[in-house]
Amino acid sequence: MRIFVTGASGWIGSAVIPELLDAGHKVVGLARSDTAAASVAALGADVQRGNLDDLDGLRAAAAASDGVVHLGYNHDFSRMADAARTDRAVIDTIGAELAGTDRPFVVAAGVLGLASGRVATESDEPDPRAHPRIAGARAALALAARGVRSSAVRFAPTVHGPGDYGFLAVLIEIARDKGVSAYIDEGTNRWSAVHRLDAAKLVRLAVTDAPAGSALHAVADEGVPSRAIAEAIGRGLDVPVVSIPAADAAEHFGWIGRFFATDGPASSEATRRLLGWEPTHPGLIEDLAVGHYFAS
């Protein structure tokens, strides 16, 4: 199949492209800059220059493809509403082009905030008030009624692996700067996680095998206690591990504090049964032990 990928040069997209190519697909990746275009081309994909605001270009790319993987998103926390509006426009535009074709349309979503006080499952319906992006993912799944084989891959909040510049990298930099690796209160709140390469495999399976309207969970570690994460970081940096009261979390951690305090375990049992997906790469704590996160 010819697959069009947005967010092609990003953290997950740059792993999805080789996964699709190795499975025999042809990939066209969206690139908004010369640097991104060079990265996409180096992975072996064709390049389409443009951005998420270029709806005409996205429509044409979808029309010329056998399927679409939409991973692109602006994660600027100061412009969340604008990013969500752009995302919804992209999904509506591509969805209208794919309507009635039964072609796959895979969109990115998240598991964080799906459930409170229990393990989230694929059958949980996200509350649109939790994050403005949720409306876009729900709109994508609704396209199943219009003849689109749409699915939403809900990623764990930590997608880890060599080269990660996300949540784990931020926590490590905070610990390096403060001289201590901290967790909040008792550190019993849980983070789900998945290795980047396992996540990419799930996206590929979604393209080829996911039934229309599927919510899929890219989750390998159901819930790693935040204290265990802090302890692994402490070992990696050789710094003390301490508890921070919740009232002081914002001061110690900055913007990431409210995320690190969240209890967000999530299951991928239904996804594994549906698609035969089995993570094979290191879990979060094992990945931290390898040492690449602490290389200077």
WOHUDA-V200313 format. One line per field, one symbol per residue. ss: DSSP state (H for helix, E for strand, - for the rest). phi: phi as a letter, one per 30 degrees, with the letter a starting at -180 (. if undefined). psi: psi as a letter, one per 30 degrees, with the letter a starting at -180 (. if undefined). Layout:
ss->???
phi->???
psi->???
This chain:
ss->-EEEEE------HHHHHHHHHH---EEEEEE--HHHHHHHHH---EEEE-----HHHHHHHHH---EEEE------HHHHHHHHHHHHHHHHHHHHHH-----EEEEEEE---------E-------------HHHHHHHHHHHHH--EEEEEEE--EEE------HHHHHHHHHHHH-EEEEE-----EEEEEEHHHHHHHHHHHHHH----EEEEE--EEEEEHHHHHHHHHHHH--EEEEE-HHHHHHHHHHHHHHH---E-E--HHHHHHH--------HHHHHHH-HHH--
phi->.cccbcidcdededcdeddddddjdcbccdbcbddddddddddjcdccdlbdddddddddddddccabcccdaccdddbdddddddddddddddddddeiciddbccdbbcdidbbiaddbdddcddeddadddeddddddddedcicddbccddedccckejebcedddddddddddibccbchdicdccdaadedddddddddddcbddeidcbcdbccdaceddddddddeddchbdcbcceedcddddciddedddddcbdbcbedddddcidbdbceddddddddjddcdc
psi->ljkkklgegaeeefeeeeeeefgglkkkkkkfleeeeeeeeffgllkjkaaffieeeeeeeeeglflkjjfkkjgjffheeeeeeeeeeeeeeeeeefkgfglkjklkalfkgelkglkklffkkkjffekffeeeeeeeeffefggkikljjjklfjjllkfkgbeeeeeeeeeeefgljllkbfgfkkkllkkeeeeeeeeeeeeefklkgkkkjikejejkkfeeeeeeeeeefhllklkkkefgeeeefbffefeffkjhkklgeeeeeefgkjkflkleeeeefefffgk.
